[in-house]
């Protein structure tokens, strides 16, 4: 028995198979839907479950989905729950939130029109609802796995904690506002959004904020690495979306536009700095 514990001293709690496979399934959904909304941002009503009020809104939504693919892929390959939960727990918040928003606004889905849009609407609705159940079952199964200690190998630098906490809290606040009061917070964005758009983007903002604050809770660059990869990818694609669809941005909106740009640019900056710090820790022999 003692030998068994020693074998797990540095691997933590084993990842349940359903957890890994559900993240792979979500990665597939994110890849397909992300490609449709990012590449087809100008014709989202013909290629996705609903039509966004502006191409920028569709492109940002697609950027978040596509950026989540490497996060989920990285987390699904981790051998321990402590290394994988940075991707799995926000995934539950994201999928359950998007499923709830989709069901609440099902009357706005493109159930009429082209066959591609109708198929995407049906598939998106069915997949998000079904995957919500699978993820929750996966969480229960994961909690039943035996727990073993896992050391922190590369703590997050203290100087970065307030900055990451501020950015994570900002995304959580924005996400909560867009989700609960979209008719008020939606118009604060420097581009056009519908209530459905605002709530969908709000769920994404909540998930991003939860990922950042989750990294602080882990306090370990190695455990946070899937989250750092995801934040970097989402941020870079979001910056690309804004550059591509810059004509949709109300550049005269003053402080609202400035805050929007700061929040977008801060994502890849945070992720890249975190990955650089992790690489330096690995070079010093602190991480595996």
N, C-alpha and C positions, 0 to 999 in steps of 0.2 A: 504493500500500500504506500509506504514511504517512497519507494522507487517511482511509483506512478505520479506522485505529487512532484517529485524532483523533475520528471520529464516535462511537467507543465509549468515549472517555475517562471519561465520567460515567454510562454506562449499565450497565457491568459485563458479565457473561456473559449472553447471551440465554437466556430461559426456553424449554426444549424444549416443543413442542406437547403431547406426551404428559403432561408434568408438569402443565401447566395443566388439561388435560381430566380427568386423574385426580383432581385436587383438586375439580373440579366434581362428578364422580361421587361422591366421598366426601361432599361437602356434601349431595348428594341423599339418600344413605344415612343420614347423620347427622340430617337433617331429619325423615325419615319415622320412623326408629327413636326419635329423641329425642321427637317428639310423642307416639308411642305409649307410651313409658315414663314421660314426665313427666305428661301429661294423664291417662293410664290407670294411674297408679302404684298405685292401690288394687286393680286387676284385671289386673296385669301378666301373670298366667298365661293370660289370655284374649286379650291383644292383642300379646304379644311372644314372642320365641323361648324364653324361660323365665320361670318365676314367681319373683320376688324374695321373700326371707324377710320383708321389711318394706316398706311403701309408701315410706318415706323412702329406702331403698336404691335403689328404682326411680326415684324422683323425682330423686335426685342423679345417677344414671346418665343420665337423660334431660336434666338440666340441662347436663351436660358435652357431650352430643351436640348439643343445640340451640345451646349457646354456641360450638361449633366451627364452625357454619355461617358466621357473619360472618368468622371468622378465615380459613377456606378460601376464601371468596368474595373477600376482600381480597387474599390471597396469589396467587390465580389470575389476578388482573388486573395484577399487577406485571410490568413489562417485563424486569426483570433477575433473575437467579438469586439474587444477593445480597440482594434485597428479598423474594423469595418463599420462600427456604429456611427461614425462621423458622416457616413453616406446614407446609412439605412434609416436612422431616426428622422432626419429632414425629409427623406423620401416618403415616409408615412404621412407627415404633415402635408407635403406637396400633393400626393396623389389623392388622399382623402379630401383635402381642400378643393382641388380641381374637380373631383367627382361631385362634391356637394354644390359647387358653383354651376357645374354643367347641368345637374339635375334641376337646380333652382331656376335656371334660365333655358330649359329645354325647348321652350317655345321659340327661341331665337336660333336654334340649330337649323342647318340647311337640309331639312328633310325633303325639300322639293328642289328641283333644278337638275344640274348635271349629275351623272352617275357617280363620278369621282367624289363630289361634295357629299352626296347622300351616303355613300359608303363610308367616308371619313367621319361623318356625323354619327352614324350608327356604331362604327368601330370605336371611336373615341369614347362615346357614352358607355358602351359595354365594357371596354377594356379598363377604363378608369374605375368604374364601380367594382368590377370583378377583382382588379388588382388591389384595390383598397382592402377587400376582404382577405386576400392572400397575404398582404403585408402585415395585417393585424394578427393573423394566425401565425405568421412567421415570428412576430415579436413574442407571442406567447410561447412558442416552441423554443425560441432562443433563451428565454428566461428559465426554462427547464434544464438547460445545459449546465453541467457542473462548473463551478467557478474556481479559478486558480489565480494566484497573484501574478501580476505583470508589472515589472518595474518601469518607471519613466526614465527614458534614456537621454532625452534632449529637451529640457524644459523650455518653454517659450520665453524669450528675453523679456525682462521686466519692463524695459522702456517701451515695448510695443503693446503692452496690455491695454493701457488707456485708449490708444488709438483704435485698436481692433474692437474694444468694447463700445466705443463711441460709434463706429461704423456699423457694427452689428445691431446696436440699439436703434440707430437711425433707420435701418432697413426694417427692423421689426415694427417700429412706429409707423413708417410709411405703409407697410403691408397691412397692418391692422386698420389703419384709417381707410385705405382703399377697399378693404374687404367689408368693413362694417358700415361706412358712410361714403359709398362711391359717388353719390350725387354731389357731395361737397368736395371730397379730396380729388376726385377724377379731374374736375376743371382746374385744379391747381397744377396739374402736369402741363408742361409746355408743348403738348401735342394733343390732338383730338382723341378721345376715348369714349366708348359707350360704357354703360354700367357693367355689362358683362366683361368688356375688356379690362376695366378698372379692377374688378374683383379677381379676374384671372391673373393679372399682373401683381395684384396685392398678395395673392397666395405665393407667387414666386418670391416677392420681397420678403415675406415671412420665412420662407425656406432658406433664403440666403442669409438672413439675419440669424436664424437658428444654427446654421452651419458655422458661422463666425463665432457666435457665443459658445457653441459646442466645442470648438477648437480651444477656446480659453479654458473651458471646463476640463478638457483632456490634459491641458498644460504639457503637451509633448508633441514636438514637431513630427516625429515618426508616426504617431497615431493620427495626427491631423493631416497627413500627406494627401489622402484622397480628397479631403475638403479643399486643400490648397490647390490641387490640380483642377478641381471643379470651378472654384472661384476665379482662377486665372483664365480658364477656357471661356466661362460665361462672360467675364469682363472683357476679354479681347473681342469676342464676337459681338457683344453689346456696343463696344466702341466702333466696330466696323459697321454695325447697323445704323448708328447715328451718323457716321460719315456718309454712308450710302444714301440714307433717307433724310439728309440734313434739311431738305426743303420743307419737310413736315414739321420741323421744330419752330416754335414761335420764339425767335431770338430776341424779340423786343419785350419778353415777359420779365426781364430783370432778374430779381433774386431767385425766382422759381427756376428759370433756365440755368442759372449759375449753380444752384444746389443740385439740379438734375445732372449736369455735366460732372460735378465733383463726385457724386455718388457713383456714376458710371465709371469714371477714370480710376477711382479709388479701388475698385474691385481687382483689376489686373495688377495694379501696383502692390496691393496687399498680398495677393497670391504669389507673385514673382519674388517679392522680398522674402516671404515665408519659405518658398522652395529653395532660394539661395541660402538661407540660414540653415535649412535642413541639410543641404548638400555640404555646407561647411562643417556641420556637426558630424556628418558621416565621414568626412575626410579626417576629422580628428578622432574617429573611432568611437563616437558616442552612440551612433545608431547602427542597426543591423543592415 
